């Protein structure tokens, strides 16, 4: 979780080889009705006051920032490099991402040997176990409740990657979370987070699962319009369409959201599908903020689900064409001019010519809304030959996304604007070299086309990179529903 996005107050103390970060995290203000949390003994915890809050939001989007540069007289991009198709071999993807993270969350019963927690939850790392015992005496002195909430991430071959622990299954102003991660310089790091009730940055929203699945208008009444597409995409990943078991129950979608302000965009930080009666969590996903590349959502088990966002620029009927070879033109016919042969007699056909089709074509009716798949900057907007009406967005990490054949653009959009993921940038059309209404979508890395549907394709945008799992385990305890033993 980045300090920029959460307005943390941070101070660092060095204890041996440990780094202790003291961070203030806001409490949660509930929009929908909720019950006071109780311990297993039945006592009511002193949780932050629950308030009823009416959210009145218009249909306009706020995920747009004007360019600080001078306004351009034309919407066309001035950068010809954006239209060059590099001849390099197929992009092989990023191999530095760890694709084998295993995240486990639970609440282990307290005992007189609490400092043995790492071994008890499957961490086989003797140096870390010794470090954990030496550093956690004060933490366990401040424990509340009868179990210790934890979230642990293990890499390939059960390699220890991160561990977050909380001082009891209670979320209030005294909630404390410690996160342990290996240090690149050797040893281990500790970061301490405190959930404070004086900050009102985050809000909890609960929406019936049925409404999220089938009634987007009710979702739009609770969330900013630019977050509706994002939530819809999330739910499709953590609650697959072929699973209908929960649709006729009272299950709700619990959302932790930052509604943003003039300086920052609104952002969903956590989503859970839960049973409000038993508080059972059926599935969940958490946002991980990253500085050098766009942030990403990961499930509560560590599964990467970002690929779905980068391949979902609209609600499409079908994919009409993928990557591959297509006919460049109709084959020409040669007529025989020999004696006795009529001039219209075709004796031979020239070899059919093909061209490579780079991009994904999503068939959809004219006017279908198109959304930015990730936050980025508008580096081209205007007509461009075969692309027709085209928008190109630039994203951190030298990624670009292309949206072609548009019928219209968002009237607020200009060259140089920064747009948030989920912002409606235009509408499906049939402009340029197009045989029917569809969106032509491309993803490029360093100018090289990336096929996002290739089974072996993996980008650093989608996978959990080394030393990032601590961000996820911390979010799970800070923003997820408390888990009790």
N, C-alpha and C positions, 0 to 999 in steps of 0.2 A: 504494500500500500504506500503510495508516494506521499511525502510530507506536503507537497504542493497541493494535492487534491484534498487532503484531510485537515489542513491547518493544524498540524500537530505542534505542540511545544516540546522540543527535544533537548535533552541535555545528556551528555555522554560522560560516564565515569569508567575508568579502566581498573578492573580487578583482576590481577594476574594476567591471564591471556583472554579474559572475557571483556566484552564491550557491553555496557548496560545503557540502553536507550530508554529514557523516560518520556512516554508519549501520552498525551491526553486524547481520549476518544470520546465522542459525544454519546449521549444516551439516546434512546429511541422514543419518539413521540408517536403514539398510535392514532391512526385515522379511524380505523374500524373498531368495533367493540372487542374487548379482550378481557381475560380473566387474570386476576392477580396470581403471580407465581407462588407456589407453595412448596415447602420442603417435604421430604418423606414423612416427617413427624407431624405434618398437617399445619404447621405454623405459617402464617403469611409473611412473606419477605417484604422489606421496605423498598419497593421498586419505585422508580420515577413515576410521578403522577400521570395517569392516563387521561388524555384530553380528547374530546370530540372536536374534530376540525373539519370544516367545510372547505373543499377545494373547488374553486370556480376557475375553470380554464377555458379559454376560447379555442377556436380551431387553428389559430396561427401557430407557426413553429418558431422556436427560439434558438434552435441549434445552428445559428449562423452568426459569424463575426465578420464585419467589414474589413477589407484590406487596409493596412496602415500606409500602403504605398499610394502613389498618385493614381487616380482613376484613369482607366484606359478609354480612349474614344471608340475603340472597337472591341467586340467580345472575342475576337479571334486571338489565339495564342501566337506569340512571336517566336516560339521555339520549335524549329523544324526537327530537332532530335526526337521529339515526341512521336513523330510519324515514321521514323525509320524502323524497318523490320530487320533486326540483326540476324545474321546467318549462323550464329553459333548453334551448337548442338542443343538438343532439348534440355531445358533446365532441369537439373537433377534434384533440386531441393536442398534444404539445409539439414545436414547430418549431425549438427551439434545439439539439437533438441533431444531431450530425454523422453523417449516414447514409452517407457516402462515404469512410470511412477505408480505406486500403490499407496493410496491414502486411506487411513483408517481412523475412525472417530469413535470415542466411547467415553464412559465415566467409570473408572476403576475404583473399587471399594477401598476405603482408607484402611491402613494397618499400621502397626508400630514400626514397620520397615518401609516407609513411604519412599525413601531414597532409592529403593530397588525398582522403582517404576519402569525405567527403560527396559530392563530385562523382562519384566512381567508383561510388557506389551510387544515383545518380539524384537527389540533392538539389541543386536549382537555386536557390540562395539565396546570393548573394555576401556579404552582411553576415555570415551565419552561417559561411560557409567561412572568412572572415578571423578570426572569433572562435575558431573551432575550431582553426586553426593556432596562434593566440596562446596557447591555454590547455592544449594537450595534450602539450607536450614531455615533462613528467614522466611522463605516462601511458605514452607509447610507450617510455620508458626502462625501464619495468617489465614490458615484454611478455615472454610465454613462448609457445613453440610457433611454428608457421610460418604461422598465419593469425589474423585479428582477428575474433572473433565480433561480430555486430551485429544489432540489430533496429530498423527504422525505420518510422515511421508517417507517411504522406503523406495530406493531405486532398484536397478537391476541387481540380481543376486542378493537382495535384501540389504543393500547398502544404505546406511543411515543418511538421511538427507535433511530432515527437519523434524522438530518436535515442539508443539505448543501445549502448555498446560495452564489451567485456570484454577483459581483458589476457591473452588466450590461451584455447584450448579446454580448459581444465583447471579443475575445480571442487574447490578445497581451501581451506585457511586463508589462502592468499595471493591468492585470487580477488578481483579489483577490478572494479567496474562503474561507469561514468560515464553519466549520463543527461542529455541536453541538451533543453531545451524553450524556446520563446519566452516572454518575460516580458510580462505585461500592461502593465508600465510602460515597455516598450521594451527592446531588447537581448535577452539570453538568460540562462537559468539553468543551473547545473550541479549535479547531485546525485551524490555519490560513495557507493557501497555496497560493503561488504566482507563476504565470506562467511567466517564464523569457525567453526572446528571445535570450540570449547569449548561452544557452546550446543546443546541437544538439543530444540529446539522442534518442528522438522519431522521427519517420518518418511516414508520412501519405502516404498510397498507395491506389489507387483506381483501381479496376478491374471490368470490366463488369460482371454483375450477370451471364449472359449466359456462360462466360468463366469459372467462378468458378464452375458452375454446370456441365459443359460438356467438358471442355478442360483443364485438369490438367497441360498440358505442358505450357500453357500460365501463369498459376498461378506460376509454378516453375521458370518462367523467372523473376518474381517479388519478390518471397519470398524464403528464405532458404528451402531446400528440407524437412527438418524435421518439418517445419511449414505447409506444404501442407496438410498432414493428419489431423492436428489439425484444420485447417480452414475448410476442407471438413466436418469434424464431427460437427463443430460449425454451419455451414450453414444448415446442415440436421436438426438441432434442432430448429433454429430460422426461417427457411424457409422450412416447411414440404414438402415432395415430392408430396403430393396430392394437393398442391397449386401451380398452374401454371400461375396465373394471371400476374405475373411480368416478366416472362421469355422473352416475346416478346416486352418488353419496353426497355427504355434506362437506367433502374435501374443499379446502381453500388454498389459494396461492398466496403465500406470505412473501411480501416484497419489502426489502429495505432500500429506500431510495433517497438520494440527495436531490432536492428539487432545483438546486443551483441558484445562481444570482447573476448579476451583470458581469461578474468576472469569471464564472465557470459554468459549464453546461450541466444540465440535469444528468444524473447517472444512476442506473440500477446497480447496487452493490451485492445484493444477495436475493435469491429466489428459492423458495421451498414449497413443495406441495405437501400439505400436512392434513391430518385429521384433527380438527379443533377440539374434539372431545378427549381424545387420548394423547394428543400432541405427538403422535407417531409421524415421523418424517418419511415420506415415500421416496422422494428424490429432491435434489437440490443442486444449485450452481452458484458460483461466487466469482466476482469480478476481481482480476489482478491487474493493478496499474503498473505499467512499465515505462521507463523514460525514453529509451532509444528506439523502440518500436511500439506500435499500437498495443493498448491493453487487451486483455483476453478473458473470456469466461471459461471456467473449468468446473466440472461436477464435483460433488462432495466426495467422490471416490478418486478424484485426480484425473478423470478422463478429459481429454482435449475435445472441445466441441466448436472451436472457432471456425473450422472449415465450412460449417453450415452458414455462418454469417457472410463469409467471403464468396459464397456461391448462391446467395439468395437476395438479389437486388430488387425483386418484385414478386408478387403472387402470380405465378405463371401457370398456364394450362399444361404445357408440355415443353420439353426441350426439343426444338425442331431440327437442330443441327449442332453437332459437337465438332471437336477438332478432327481434321482429316483432309482428304483430297476431295475436291469437288470439280465438276466440269467447268472449264474456263469459258467455253463457247460451244455452239452446236457444231458437229463434225461437218466438214465441207465435202461435197460430192464432185467427182470428176466424170465428165461425160465423154463417151467414145465418139470420135469424129471420123472413124473409118467408114469406108464405103459399105452401105447397107445398114448402117446403124443409125437410128434416129438420134437427133441431138439431145433428146431428153433421157436417153438410156444411161442409167448409172452403172458403170462397170466396177468402180472401186471407190472406197471411202478413205479419206486421209486419216491418219492416226489421231485419235481423240486427245486433246490437250487438257491437262488438269492443273489446278492451282491449289495450294494448301490453304485451307480455311482455318484461320487462327481466331479462336474465340468461341464463345457459347452463344447460341441463338435461342432465346426464350420466346416462344410463341404466346402472344397475349393480345387482347383487343386494343385497338387504338384508344389512347387516353388512360390506359392502366398506369397508376402511379409507380415511379421508379425511385428507389431509396439508395442513399450512399451506404456502401457496405462497411465502411469504416470512416473514422474521422480523418479529415484531410483538407487540402487546399485546392481550390479551383485553378488549374493551370491552362485550361483551354475550355472555351465555350463558344460555339459557333458552327457554321456549316463547313464541312470538310470532305468534298468529293464523294467517294463511294460510301464513306461513313454517314453521309447526310448530316443532320444536326447532331453534334457530338459534344459531350462533356468529358473532360479528363480530370481526375482528381489525383493529387500527389499525396502519398502517405509516408510517415516516418519509416526509415529503413530502405529508402529508395524504391518503394513500390508505387505503381500507378494503376488505377482502374479506369477503363474506357466504357462509356455508355453511348451507343450509337443508334442512328435511325430515329431519333426522338421526334415527336410531333410538336412538342413545345418544351420550354424550360420554365423552371420556377422564376416568376417575375422578380423575385428579390435577389436572384443569383447574379453575381458579377465576377469577372476575372480577378483573382487574388483573394476572394472570400475564403474564410475557413468554415467548413461545415462539419457538423457532428454526425456520427453514425446514426442512421435512421432518418436523416433529413430528406424530405421529398425534393429531389433535384429536377425532375421532369416527368414526361409522360411518353408511353410507347407510341411509335409512329411507323411511317413507311417511307421516310425520306432517304435520299441517296440510292445506292445500289441495293434495293430490297424488293423481293418478290411478294411480300406479304407483311402484315403488321407483326413486328417482333422487336425485341431488344437484343442488339448484338453487344455482348459483354466480354471484356478482356481484362486479364490481370497480368501485369508485367513486373519483373524484378530486374533492375539494372538494364532496362530496355529489352530484356529477353522475355518472350511470351512464356507464361506458366499455365499449364493445363490443370486447373484446380480440381478436376474430377479424376485425374490419374490416380490409380490405386496406390502407387508407390510414392506419390508426391507428398512431401512433408516440408512445411515452411516454419521458420522460427516464429512466425506470427501465430501459429496454431499450437505448437507443442510447448510443454513446460521446459524451460531452459535450466541448466544447472544453477543452483543457488537462488532459484525463484520459488521453490516449494514452500519456503518459510512464509512468504507472502500469503499463500493460500491457506496454510494451516492456521495462521493467525486470524485471517478473515473468518474462517469457519467457527472459531470460538467466540470472536468478538461480535459477529453479526448473525450467526446461526441460532436457532432455538436451543436453549439449554438441554443437554442430554443428561438424564439421571440414571443411576444404576438400577 
